[in-house]
Amino acid sequence: MDTADFELVGIGNALVDIFAQKEATLALPEASKGRHIPVEQLAALVQQLHEPVLCAGGGAANTVKLAAQLGLKTAFIGSVGDDGWGAAFARELETAGAKPLLVRTDRATGACVILKGEGAEPSRIFASPSAALELGPEHIQAELVRQTRLIMLDGYILGRTALVDRILHLAEQYGTFIAIDAGSREMVQTHAPQLETYCRTKPLILFLNEDEAQVFCTYLDPRMGLLHPDDIDEADRFRPLQNLTKQDIFPIIAVKLGDRGGRVFANGETYIAPTQKIVPFDTTGAGDAFAAGFIAAWLRNRSLSDCAELGNQLAREIIRIPGTRIETRKLAHFKRSLNRPV
């Protein structure tokens, strides 16, 4: 892998996201473990889809792509197969302006199929990480971490202890900032002690959605689990996060609240960032877009309120389209605003 000076490097599962309309004629597989199915079943499902839209995906990759289009110098580290999907994944990163630092393996490139339901019907998601799971600690170069201002970790790699420990050890050694998007409620439930330790000991920006934040708050203060969300106002609901940030400049904890915008907790204070409510076409990738806007603004020394506002604006752009490929021209005015002096 080549190294260079980067503002943001994403590390996580390299997946091709495949978007299509759910149809009654589809023969859907049974997911034996969460959303995961064998790669052969996923390939068979893709063969049935009508006019699917393919995008380079995975949370960290989505964030890096969008940040690159905002003018940041970015890269992504992940593992793909030596196949057509892997080549397409690399091309899309390059087109967005991000450098693909990809490990090639003999396994098929990982993929995730998102089937959009009709009306209020939820989407069905089927995933096969495949080659994405081949990324290991041996693939993380010390020099790359040294030359990077902030590393964004996909929460779905938190269970790969050796890989995460290698990244965090090098980041601490070289003074590199860390951001983590928790990824899912289940990841927070499983790794809450780990996340708390990182919050208390690392220069960390933690991104959570509302559900993940409630799980983390209940871990931090078990009394929260005795209360129904309707019986407590939003400020008190997230009080454990505010308390966790009192100790120092870090952690910074950003909670994504969908059409209600977001809340940011830092230095024991709360920053509220409302957003304009719109009817979404597809909400996939909205959290990744929020993280991209927030990190881009933070790295350009904007206020936390401004960081959250840019995150909201990018999230609104993502939910207007299928997939996570925003046209660069639509992001041009955001890029110009970031390049203005503070």
N, C-alpha and C positions, 0 to 999 in steps of 0.2 A: 504493500500500500504506500502511495505517496503521501507525504505530510506537508502541510502548509499552515499558515496562520489562519485560524477560523474564529469567527465570533460565536457560532453555534454548531455543535456536532450532536446529531441524534444517534442513539444506539438502541436497537430493539429488533423486534420480529419484522423481517422483510416479507410482506404479503402482497399479492396482487388482489385488490378488491374488485369483485365482479358484481355489478348492479344490474338487476333485471326486474321486470314485473312478475309478481307471483301469478301463476295461471292454474286453473283447475286441472288441466291435463298433465301437469308435472308429476312425475313419480318421485316423491321426496324421500330421501333416506332417513333412517332412524339414527339420531345422534346418541351414541352410547355414553358419552362423557361430556356433559354440557353441550356445547355447540360443535364439538370436534367429531369429524368423520374421517375414515381412511382416504388417502389421496386418490385412490382409484374410484371411490364412490363420488368424490367431489368432481373429478374429471367427467364422470358419466352424467352428473347433474348439469354441468356446464354445456355438454353436448345438446341438452334439451332446450336450452334457453333461447328465447327469441330476441335478437338484437341486444345482447348484453353490452354494458359499458364497462371497460376495464381501466383501472387506475392503479398506479403504485400506491400501496397502502401500508397499514400498520401505523399506530399512533405517532411514534417518533418521526417516521418518514413523512407523514402528512404535515407535521409541524415544521420540519426542515424545508420541505418544498415551498410552503407558503412564506416562511421567513426569508428564503432566498429571493422570492418575487418581491419582497419588501425592501430588497437591497442589502441584506446581510450576507456575509460570506459564510456559507454553511456546507456541511458534509453529512453523510449518513453512513453508519457502519451496520451491516447486517449480512446475512448469509442467504444465498439464492442458489438454485440449480443452474447447471450449464445448459440452459434450454431457452426456448423462445420467450417464455414469461420472464425469466431472469434478465434476458437482454432488454425486454420492453421496460422492465422495472428501472434498469440503469438509464435507459434513454429518457424516460420521463423525468427522473431526477436531474439529468443534465439539461434538459429543455427548460426546467424551472430555474436553473442556475445553481443547483446544489451538486456537490461532488460526490459521486457514488464510490464509497470505499467498501466494496463488496467481496465477501468470501464466496468462492464457487465450490459447490459440492456435487457429488454424484446423485443426490436425491433431487426429486422434483421441487421446483420453486413452490413455496407455500402460497396458499390462496384462501380467500374468504368470499363466499357467495352471500349477497344481501338481496333477498327477495322482497320487494316493496308490496305491502298489502293494499287492498282497496279501502279508501276512506280512512276510518279510524282503526282499521285492522292493523295490528303491529307487523313489522317486518319479520321474516324468518331469516335466520343467519346460520350458515354452515361453514365451518373452518377446518382447514387441514394445514397446520404450521409446517410440516415436512422439513424442507431444507433450512427454514428459519431457526430451527432448534440446534443447528450445527455450530452456531456462533459460540465461541468459548473464550476464556480469559487469555489464551495464547494469541488471540487475534487483536488484542488491544495494545497498541504501541505507546510506550511511555512518551515518546517525542510528540506524538499527536496530542495527547492530553496536555502536555506542557504548553503547546502552542494554541490551545483553545480557551476562550474566555468562559464558556458555559457549555456543559454537557447535559443533554436532555435524555432521560431514561424512560423507556416504555415500561409502565408498571407490570406488564405481563412477563418481564424477565426477572422480577424480584425473587422468584423461587430458585433461580440459578445462582446460588450463593457464591461460587467461585468467580463467576463472571462479574457480578455486582461488586464483590469485595475488591477485585482487581481494579475496577474503574474508580471506586471511591478512594482506595489507597493512593492511586496515582493523582487523583484530583486534590486530595489533601496535601500531598507532597509538593504539588506545583501551584497551589492556590487557585485551582479552577473551580468555578461555581457549578452547582448541580441543580437540575430541575427534574422532578418526577411527576408524571401523570399516573395516578393510581390505577386507572384502567377499568376497574369494575368493583362492585360491592364485594364480590367474593375475594378479590385480591386484598382489599382492605381488611376483611375479616381474618384472612390467613396471615397477613403480614403487619398487622397493627403495631405489635411491639417493635418490629424492625423500623417502621415508619416513624414511630415516636423517638426512637434512638437517633435516627437521622435528623429529625427536627431539632433535637437538643444538642447535636454535636457537629453538624455539617452546615456549610453555607448554602442552604437549601431553599428552593422555591417548590412548593407542593401544590399540585392542581388536583382538585376533587370536584365531582359533581355533587348534587344535593344528597342523593342517596348514600354515596360514599362518605360524605361529610358527616351525616347522621350516624353511620356505623362507627366512624372514627371518634366522634364525640362521645358515644356510648362507651367505647373502650376507655377513653381518657377519664370519663366520669360516669361510672355505671348507674348512677341515679337517673341519668337521662333516659335510660331504658325503661324506667317505671312510668314515664310520662308519654301521653299520646301527643303527636306533633300538633294536633289542633288545640291542645290545652296550653301551649307555650308559644310566645311570640318569637319571631325569627331571630331577634337579637339574642335572646336567652338560649335559643336552640343551639346556637353556635358559640356560646360562651366558652366552652372548653378550648376551642381553637384560638380565641382571643387571648385566653390565659396562657396558652402554650407559647405565644409569641412575645410575652412580656420580658423574657430573659435577655434578649439581645437584638441586634439588627436582623438576624435570621432566627427562625425560619420566616419566610413570607408564605402565607397560605391563601390561595385563591380558590374560592368556591363558585362554581358555574351553576347558575340557577335557571337556565333555559330562557324563556321569554320574560323572566323577571330580572335578567341581567346577571350581576355577580356581586359578591362581597369579598373584600381582600382584608386579611388580618396581618398586621405587622406592628412591631414595637408596642404591642398591647392595645393598639387602636384598630378601629374598623373603618374601612373605606367602602362606601356603597356606590355601585355603578349601575344605574337603571339602563334599560334598553328599550327600543321600539319593538312592539309586538307585531309579528307578521305571521301569515299562514305558511308553514314550511312545505317545500316540495319533498325534502328528505333531510333528516337531521344527522345522518351519518357524517362524522368528521367535524361536527360543530365544536366539540370540546378541543379537538386538535387545533382548529382555527383560532379559538380563543387563546390557547397557549402560545401560538405563533405570534399573534398580535401583542400579547402581554410581554413575552420575552423580547421581541424586537424593540418595543418601546422602552423596556427596562434597560436593555443594553445600550440604548441611546440616551440614557439618563433622564427619562421622563418621570413624572410623578406617578405614584401608584394608581391614583385615580385615572390618569391619562393612559396608563398601561391597561387597566381594565376596560376603559372605553374603546381602545383600539381592538382589544380582544373581542368585545361585543360586536364591533363593526364587521370584523372578519367572519365571525360566526354567522352573522346575518347574511353575508354573501354566500357562505357555504350552503346554508339550508334552502337557498333558492334554486339549487341545481342538483342533478343526480351525480353522485360521486364527489370527488374532492379536487377536481381540476378546475380552479378558477382561472379565467383568462387573465393574463398579465396586465392587459390594458385596464381591466377593472380595478386593479390594485395600484395603478400608477399614482393616483392622488394620495393614497396612504403612504406610498414610498416617498413622494415629495415632502409630505409633512414631517416624516421622520428625519429627512436630510436637512431640515431647517435647524438653525442653531437654537439651543434651549434658551 
